[in-house]
């Protein structure tokens, strides 16, 4: 993924709300979210077998990956980063893994007990525990200032969005923000991208996810029509 917004409010009925925007080459095959792994739900990358976001509904936990900047892994030993969201959703810690085969990443593990964000630049692994509030993670990492146009525009909107009191409440406002709030793709603030490359390939936003975690359960919405806020479908509850 290229953008994650996460809202943390431990005192709320729904303590954690996450939206994730996945950008990828449009010819890369994938399968829609389902229980592709025992107890874990997420979309499946059919080329490498992993995912960009995984949910463990029983544990009320989500793992999400954003590609990072830094030193790339050696071609002969490079591994797909798609297994990292599965590790995080299952409660794992990348600090105990050999990361030398992975390209740089930002990995979020979030649940009712809080949210931790790991940063791997190809050399060093560091982490931050995210405090209550609204946060955005992009390719440059956890952006806390106003330098990033996308974050400066969208973070206040997510922070002001109405937080439903119940999992089956109205998510209309969140759907509208997660699908780009009408910002066109040529605008530097946009979350929903579309780039036609000289070699004929297209790099674009392919899907958007919304996950809400509460003691009462999990709400997992997904759309492969990333500019249509009415196109979300419910993955959990089934």
N, C-alpha and C positions, 0 to 999 in steps of 0.2 A: 504494500500500500504506500501511498504518498502523503496522505493526510489522515490523522486521527485527532478527534476532539473528544475529551473526556471530562465529564462533570462529576465532581465528588462532593457529596453532602451527607456526612454520617448521620445527621439528625433527621433526614428526610425519610419518608416511607419507601422511596426508591433511592437508595444511597448512591448508586452509580449508573450513569448513562454514558454510553460510548457510541460515537459514529465513526465509521471508517470508509474512506474512499480509495478504491483500488485502481491504479493506473497501470496499464500493461500493453504490450504489442497485441493488436487485435487478432493476429493469427495464432496466438498461443492458446491451445485448447484447455478447457477447464469444465468442471461439472458443478452444477448448482449446489448450494449448501444442503447437507443431509448428515446422517450419522455414518460418515465414511470410515470412522475409526471407533472402536468400542467406547461408548460413553462420551464421545467428543463429536460435536457438530461443526461443520464449516464447509466452505467451498473447496473443491479439490483441484489442484493443478495437475492436469493429466500428463504433462511432460515430465515433471519431477516427482509427483506423488504427494507433495505436501500441501500446505495451505498458507493463506495470508492472514487469516483470523480463525480462531477456534474457540468454541464455547463448551464448557463442562456444566450442564444445567444442574446436576446433582450437587456440585460443589459451589454453585453460584460464582463461577470464575470465567474470565475471558483472557485469551492471549492474542496479541496483535503485533504485527511486524511492519516496520517502516524501513525502507532501504536507507542506508547512511552514506557518508563520505569518508574516504580514507584510503588505506592501502588494500588493494585487491588481493585475494588469495591466489596462490599459484595455480595455473590452469590445470596442471596434472593432478592436483589434490583438492580442487574446488568441490564443495558440497552445496547442495541446495539449501537455502535458508528456510525453506518451507516446512521443515520439521521443528523449527523453533517456536512458532505459535502453539503447536501441539504440546511441546515441552512445558511452556508457560501455563497453558490452560489446565494441564494435569498437575500443576503445582510445583513443577521442577524449577531448577536454578541453573542458568547457563554458566555460572561461575565454576561449576564442577565438571563442565564439559571441555573438550579440546576444541577451541574455536579457530584454530589456525587454518582450517579449511573453508571458513566462511568469509564472504565479502562483508564489508561494514554494514551494520544494522543498528536500529533502535528497537528494542523488544519490550513490550508492555505486558505485565501480568497484573490484572486488576480483579478485585473481588470485594466482598462485603467487609473484609479486614483491611482494605487499603489498596494502594496501587504502587508498584515499583517499576521503574523504567531503566533498563540496561542499555548502555551505549558501547558498541564495539567498533573501533576505528581500524581494525586490522592488526593492531599491535597491543592495545590496552583495553581491558573491560572495566567500565565504571558504572555506577548506578545512582539514581535519585529516587527517593520516596516522595511521591507527589502529595502535597498537602491538600486539604479541602479547597475547592474552587474549581474554576474552569481552565483547562489546559489544552494546548494544541501541540502536536508532534508532527513535524514535517521532515523532509530529507536532511535538513541541517540540524535536527534534533528538537529538544524541548525549547520552543521559542517563548521567552518570557518578556521580551521587549516589543517594540513596534516596528522594527526594521523590516520584517517580512510583511509584504503587502497583504497576502492572504490571511495571515494570522491577525494583523491589525484590524482587518475588516470583519472577519468572522468571529473571533473570540468574544467580543462584546455582545454579538447577536446570540451566540450560544449561551452566554452567561445570563442574558435577559429572558431566554425562552421559558415559557411556562412549564413547570415540572409537574407532570400528572401525579395525582395522589395514589393512583392505582395502576397496576400493570396493564389492565384492559381499558385505561382511560384514552383520551384523545392524544395522538402523537402527530397531529397534522402540522403543527409549527416546527417540530423537529424534522419531519420529513421534508418540509420546504427548505430548511437550512441545509440539511445533509445533501440535498440534490442541487445545491449551488445558489439558491436564493435568486435565481434569474440572472446572475452575473454571466455575461457572454464569455466564450472561451478565449477570445483575444484580449480580455481584460487581465492585467497582471494580478488582480485579486482573486481570480477564479479558482474554484476547487474542482470543477469539471472540465478536463482538458481534452484537446483534440489537436494532434500534430501530424501532418502528412509529411513524411520524410522524402528526401530526393530519390532514395532507392525504391520508392513505391509503398513501403510499409507505413502503417499508421500506428502511432502510439497515442492511446486515449484512455479516458476513464471508462471502465467496463462494468463496474458495479459499485453499489453503495450499501452499507450495512448499518443497522441501528440495533444496539443491545442494551437492555435495561436489566439491572440486577437488583433484587430485593429479597428480604427474608422469605417472602411469600412465593417467590419463584423467579422465572426468567422470561423476558420478552425479547425475541430475536426476529427482526424484520430485515428483508433483503430485497433489492431490486437490481435487475440487469438493464434497466432503462434509466440511466443515471441523471437525466434531466426532468424526469416526470415524478413529482412527489406523490402522485396517486397510484404509482405502479408497484409500491411495496407489497410484498406478500409475507405472511407469517410463517416462519420456520419452526419456532417454539413459542407457545405450545402448538403441537401439531394438530 
